[in-house]
Amino acid sequence: MIEKKIKRFLSLMAFIIVQVIFFASAIHADAMVPELSDKIYIRSYILSSKNNVNVYTSSSLTTRGTSSPKKAYNALIYPEDEIYIYKMDNKSTYVSYPTSTGRKYGYIKTNTITSNNYSQEAKKSSAKITTYKRAGSIVYGSISKGDMVYATAQSGNYTQVVYPVGKMYKMGWIATKNYNQYINTSNASGTIQNGTYKVVSAIDNNYVWDIKSASLEDGANLQIYKDTGNMAQRFTFTRNNEGYYTITSVRSNKVIDVSGGGSANGTNIWQYKPNGSTSQQWKVTDAGSGYYTLVARCNGKAADVAGGVAANGTNVQIYSPNGTVSQKFKLVKVASQQNNNQNLTGRRKAVSYMESMASVAWTPSVSFRHWSYGKKGGNNHIWSSGTTYYGIPYSQTERDTTLEKFQENMSGKTYTGPHSQTTYMGNDCSSAVSFAYQQVYSKFPVTNTTGLYPVKGRTKIVGNYKDYGMTNSKNICSKNGKNTIQNSYKSLQPGDLLLTSNNPHVMMVSETSNGYVKVTHQTTYSSGLHSTWRVNEKWDYNSLYNAKFIPVTMSAW
């Protein structure tokens, strides 16, 4: 008798241990439902109102019945039984269900409760919605406004959802029309996913939305400009519960705003600090062929390229919706930067400053000669009056020009001087990155390329190569070998530098990815860009190594 009691006790303890282990492993549920556990579960009914459901002893669904420390017991779930779901995957679901002697536990086939043909992330409901036990059957309860809802299946005119009820959840059904109107609005026609985009004009896809002069100030103008890839041409769209978007400049963190909340045709659009007003909320409407119109909530009028002219600096205004290409824009998703460094904010600040120096627009008041590699009479280029250029000019004589200093020598968009080849405002590649680093570490000196090698103490190695105390990247690459240097490229982050002694040059990393980086740097003049800068220029690892670039970063990070 004692032996039987011991066996029964051991069997009971084994069952309890199994349940504890199960619940410990059930904290993370399948992506189609919220996280579940022994205390947080989903209440539900099986799909059919007529058929019973078999219960199994394990997730393999091979043996009927439910294990018990005492005896086997009835292993059927009836249509009127409310089950509790603790874990589910595409094949099996672990549940408890009512019996005459209390709730029992076991596995059932997942397809008896859901087809999971509509699995997706949780979305917020904007209204109260009635739920049903089964599609179109008895009322089960309701979704409250603001609830986060998971859609798990769709059948005819009904959608199966999981929604919160206190600390638990219910799995029920709602009318699909209600799901689309009040929950699934991010997938409805004319809306887009939250994220960062460049806004491309339908007039000419080479032109995009742009904050004038990459300004950080309230009231800086929204215009269109040739796509250079800089931060002033990137905008983050964030949708609110009512279906309107806030559009935020990545460069300034200011939002796109209708000047004064005005409604007259031609009212300007600019950036302004966020204030939650309707002049900062925009409706995104599908215009067909991959384009959208953006309509201001404050006046019902559309963002419009003034005069329908695709040219650098053309104003973006509001105007009565008219269906023209002036009011159509393509929203092109921009990949987020891969950067897990704890100094991310500082790194972004350095990169942003580089891009601001690279994108400032200016027009000479008089023509003057471009600095040409130390040649006093260099004639490779003339900065011509009346022509708009982009980025602080290249110079190796007056190479002490911050963005602020350059703008002090401007009247509006006009550069007023000095104009001599040896005195005009300018930078070279190394002084440019020096000023960018000063935005983060004020003591960083304005140095030349040689001064940026790790042996000088201002920078440190990125990756696992050795510099052998040298200031010659070609020799460093040769002594380390291609594999070591290229593996070091994989450790690059935005704000790091790439340095070469082949025609000494330095570039700042703006984005990283697997197998390539994008860089911003001051370099030779491009007549096509009207600039001595390249912004987000793509280099693969082979090209970097062939040019003998080594990766370094500021020691003060």
N, C-alpha and C positions, 0 to 999 in steps of 0.2 A: 504493500500500500504506500509506504514511504517512498519506495523507488518510483512508483507511478507519479506521485506528487512532484518529486524532483524532476522527472522527465517533462511533466507538464509545465513546471516553472521554467525550465531551461528552454522549452519550446516557445513559451510566451516571451521570454527575454530576447530570444533570437528574432521573433517577429518585431518587437519594439525596436531593436537595433536596426533591422532592415528598413523600417519606416523612417527612423532618424537619418540614416544614410541617404535614403531617397530624398527626403525633404531638403537635406543639406545640398544635394546636387540639383535640386529643382528650382533654385533661386533664379537662375537665368532661363527664361522660357524661350520658345521659338520666336523669331522676329515678328511673326504675325499677331502676337498678343503681347500685353504688358508683362513685366516680370512677375512671376508667381511663386508662392511658397506654401507651406502648410497653413499659414495664417492669412495669406492673400491669394484668393482664388476667384474663379469665374463661375457664377451660377448660370445654368442653362438648361434647355430641354433638347431632346433628340429631334432630328429633322422630321421624322414621320409621326403622325398622330394615330397610326394604326399598328405599327410593327414594334415588337419587342427587340431589345438589343442584347446580344451575348456579351458576357464579361469573361476576361481571360486572366490567367495568373501572372503573365509577364508581358513585356512590351513586344515580344516576338509573336504574340497572338496565336500560339500553337496549342495551348491547353485550356479547355473550358473550366470555369469555376473560379473561386477566389480563395487563396490560402488563408487558413485560420489556425491559431494555436489549439483550438478545441476540435473543430470538425469542418468538413466542407459544408457549404450552405448554398442556397439558391443563388444562381449567378445570372440573373436576367434583370435588365432595366426596362421598366414599363413606360409607355408614352406619357403617363401622368406624373412620372417621377422627375423631380428637379435634381439635377446632378451638380456636383461641385467639381470643377476642373482645376487640377493642380499642376499639370504639365502636359504639353502636347507637342507633337511633331507631325510631319506629313503622314505618318503611318499609324501611330498609336497615341492614345490620350489616357493619362492616369486620372481617375475620378473616384469620388465617393458617391454613394446613392442610398436612398432610404430602404430599410427593410423593417419587418415587424420587431426585430431585436436591436435596432439601431443602424446607423450608417455603416456600410461596408465599403471596402476599397478594391479596386481592380483596374484592368486595362480594357479599353474598347477601341474599335476602329475609328480613326479620326473622321472618316467620311460619313459616319453616322450622325455627326453633329455639324460638320461644315465641309464644303468642297474646297475651301481655301483658294478660290479662283480670283480673288480680288485683294490679296494681301498687300498691305502698304503701311507707311508710317502713320502715327497718330496725327489727327488734324482737329482743330478746334471748331466746335459748333457755335454758330452765331445766333441760334434760336432754341427754344424748347421744342422737342420732337417726341411724339408718341412712339413707343416701341411695342412689339408683339412677340409672343412666345415662339411662333413660327410665322412664316410668310403669310400675312393677311389673316392671322388667327386671333386668339384671345390677347387682349392688352396685357403687357408685361410690366409696364412702367413708363418712364420717360427719360430722355436725355435733357440735361439742363443746359441753358446757355452758358458757354464758356468751358463745357466739358471737353476733354481730349478724347477723341473717338477713333478706334481702329476698325477699318472695314476689312472683313475676312472672306466674304463671299457675295455673289450676286445671283439672283434667280428671278427672271421675269421682271416684274415691276417692283421688286423688293431687294434690299441690300442688307446683308447680315453684318452686324457691328458688335464690337465690345466697348462698353462704356462704364464709367465709374459709378458706384453706388456706395457712398461712405468710403470705407477702407477696402471694400471688395469691388468686384466687377460683375456685370451681367453680359451675356451674349444673347442678343435679341435681333429683331428685324424691324426695319423702317422702310417707308416708301422711298424708292430710288429717287423720285423727283425731289423729296425733301433732303436726301443725302447730297444731291448735286447742288441744290440751292443754298443749303445752310452749312455744309461741311466740306464738300469736295470742290470748293470754289477755286482753289489754286490750280486745278486741272481743267477748269471750265474754259470755254472759248474766250480768248482775249485777255487771259492772265498768264503770268509767268512765275517761275520759281524764284524764291528769294535768292539773291546772289549778286556777284559783281559782273558788270557788263561794260562793253563799249557800245555807244549809241551811234549807229551808222546811218548817214543820210541816204534816203532813196534817190536823191538827185544825182549823187555821185558817191559810190561806196568807198572812195578814197578819203572821204571827209567824215569826221566824227564830232560829237559833242566835245567841248573843250572849255576849261576855265581859263579866261584870259590871263596870260603871263604866269600861269600856275600859281595864282595869288592865293593867299591864306585869308584874305580880308572879307568882311561882310560887304556885299554889294559888288563883288568882282563879277564881271559879265560872263554869261554863258554864250558861247559862239560855236561855229563849226570851224574845223581846222583840219589840215591833212593829218592822217593817222601816223603819229610818231611812236605810239605805244607808251607814252609817259603817264605818270600817275594822275595828272590833271585831266586825262581823257578816260578815266575809269570811274564808274559810278555804281554804288551798291543800292539795289532795289530791295526794300523791305515792306511787305504787305501787312496791313492791319486787319482787324476783324471785319471791317466794313467793306473790304475789297479795294481800298486805296493804297497807293505806294508812297513811301518816303524815298526820295532819290538823293543819296549822299555822295559828295565828292570824296574819293579815296584820298586825294592829295590834302584836302583841307579839313575834312570832317564837317563841313558846312553842307546844308541841304539846298536843293534846287527850289526856288521860291519865285512867285509872281510879285514883282515890285509893287509894294503898297497894297497888295491884294486887289489891284485894279482889274477892270473888265473891258476897257476900251481896246479895240483892235490896235495892235502895235505896242501894247504895254510890254515892258522889258521883263525878261527872265534873268535872274542872277542867282548867286549863292548867298545864303544867310544862315546865321546860327539857328539851330532847331528851336521852334517854339510851339509846335503842335497845331498851328493854325491851318485852315483849309487852303491857304495859298501855298502850303508846302505838301499838299496831298494830290496825287495824280492817279487817274484811272487809265489803265492800260487796256486798249481795245484792239482786237485783231483787225488788221486792215487787208489781210490776204497776202498771199505770195511771200510769207515770212516776215512781213512788216507789221508795225503797230503804230497807232496814234496814241499820244499821251495828252490827256485832257485834264486841265486844272479843276479841282473840286470847287474852288472859290467862285468860278465864273462859267464853267462849262465850255471853255474855249481851249483850242488845241495848241500845243507847242508847234512853232512854225518857223522855217528858215526864211528870213526876210528876203522878199523879191525872188525867191526860188533860185538864188545864185549860189553855186558851189565854189567858194573861194575862201582862203584863209581870212578869218576875222569876220565873216558874215554873221550878223546878229541872229540869235534865236529869241523869238518873241511869242506872244499869244495872238491868236487870230481865230475868227469864226471857223468852225470845221467846214472844210470844202472838198475833202477827198483828194487833193492834189499831192504830188510827190513832196512838196514842201513840208507836209505834215505827216509823212510816213518815215519810220525809222526801223532799222533792223537792230535787234538786241543780241549782241554776240557775247556769249559767256566767256569770261576771262578766268583762266586757271589761277587758283590761289597759290601764293608762294609757299614753298616747303621750308619751314623754319621752325624748329622747336627750341631755339636758343632762349635762355632766360633774358637776354638783352634785346629781345625782338623789337621793343619800342625804340630803343636807341639805334638799332640797325635800320629800321624803317626811316628814322629821322635822317640818317646819313644818306640813304638812297634817295629819299625824297628831295633833299637839298641838291644832290647831284642832278636830278631830273629837272629841278626848277632852274638851275643854272643853264641847263641844256635847252630849255624850251622858251626862255624869255624872248619876246619878239621886239625887234628894234629896227629903226630906219635911220641911216646916217643923214645928218643935216647937210653935209658936204661929202664929196667923194674923197677917199684917202686910200693909201696903199696898205695891203695886207702884209703882216710880218711874215717873212719868208726864210725860215731856217737860218737866221743870222745874217742874211744878205741884206745889207742896207738898201740896195737898189732892187730888191726882189720884186719881180713884176708878174708873179704867177697869178695874182688876183688883185682886184680893186674892190673895196667896199664902196658901192655906188649909191649916191644920194637918190632917194625916191624908191629904193628897193628894200623890201622887208627881209631881214635875216633872223635867224633863230639861234639862241644860245649866246652866252658871253663869248666874244671873239677870241681867237687863238693869238697868244703872244708869249714870247720868252724874254721880253725886256721888262714890260710892266705886267708882272705875273702875280699881282697882289690884289686881285679884284674879286671881292665877295659879291654876291647877288645884290646886297643892299647898296654897296658902293657903286656898282654899275647903274643901278636904278636912280641913284642920286644925280647921275650925269645924263638923265633922260628927262625930256619934257613930253609927257604923254608917251607915245611910242617912238619919239624922235630922240636919237642919241646926239647930244650936243657937243661932245668933245671931252678931252682933247683928241686931236686928229693926227698928230704926227705918228709916223711908223714906230718910233721909239718911245712914245708916251701915251698912246691910246690905251683905254681900259682893256684888259685881257687876262687870260690864264693859259697855262699849258696843262698837260695831263696830270702831272704830279702836284702842282699847286691846287688844281681843282679838287682832287681827292683830299688834300690837306684841309681845305676849307670845309669840306663835307664832314671830315672827322672832328673838326673844331666845334661843330654843332652838338657833338656828344661829349667831347673832351676838350675843353677850352685851351689846355696847355699843349695840344698837339701842334708842332711847329710847321710852318710852310717850308717844305723841303723839296729837294729834287728826287729823281727816280732812285739814284744810288742811296739816298737817305732813307728809303723805304725797305731796304733789305734787313732781315732780322738781326744781322750782326751789329747794326747800328742801334738796336735796342728800342726803336719806336714801334716796331711790328714783331710779330711772332709767326712761327711756321703753322700752317694749316695742314693737318694730315701727319704722316709718319716719315716723310723724307728727311734727309740731313742736309744742312746748308754748308757745312765744313768751313764756316766763317768767311764765306766768299760773297762778293757782290757781282757775280757773273752767273746769270741764270742758265746760260748754255752749258757751262761746266758743271753746275749743280745738277742739271738734268742728265748729263752724261754720266756722272758718278753714281747717281741713284738708279738710273734706268727707267724705261718707259712705264713699266707696270707700277713701280712705286709712286711715280709722279701722278699717273692717271688715277691710282687709288686714292691719292691725296685730294684730287679734284672732287671726289665723292663727298668729302667733308666740308666743301664750301657752303657758305650761307650768304644771304643778302648782306651787303655791307663789307664783305671781304674783298681783297684785292688780288689781281693777277698781274705779275711783274715779269718783264723780260728785259734783257740787256741787248737784244738784237734791235738796233735802232731804239734805244731805251724808251720804254713805254709802260704805262700802268693803266689798268681798267678796273672799275668797281662792279662787283657782281650785284645784279638787281633781282634776278630770279635763278632758282636752281631746279634741276630735274635730273632724271636718270640718263646719263650719257651726254648732257650738254648743260651749258649755263647761258644766261643772258646778261649782258654787261652794258654799262653806260660809261662813255669816256670822251675826252676831248682829243681830237685827232686832226687829220687833214681836211681841207675844205671840199665839200660836195656841192657842185652846182645844182644838182637835182633837189637837194634838201635845203639849199641856201644856208648851210650850217657847217661848222667845224666840229660838230658833235654827232655821236651815234647814241641813240637811246634804245635800250633793250635789244641790242644786237646779239644775235645767236651765234655761239661758238660751240662746236662739239669737242670732245676730249682729244681726238686725234689732231684737230686743227690747233688746239692750244699747245699740245706737246710739240708739234712740228715747229711752232713759232717760239718754243722754249719759254713758255710762261710757267712760273712757279706760283703757288697760292700762299698768300700771307694775310694777316689781319692785324688790327690795332692791338697793341699790348695792353691798352687800358680797358678793353672790353671787360 
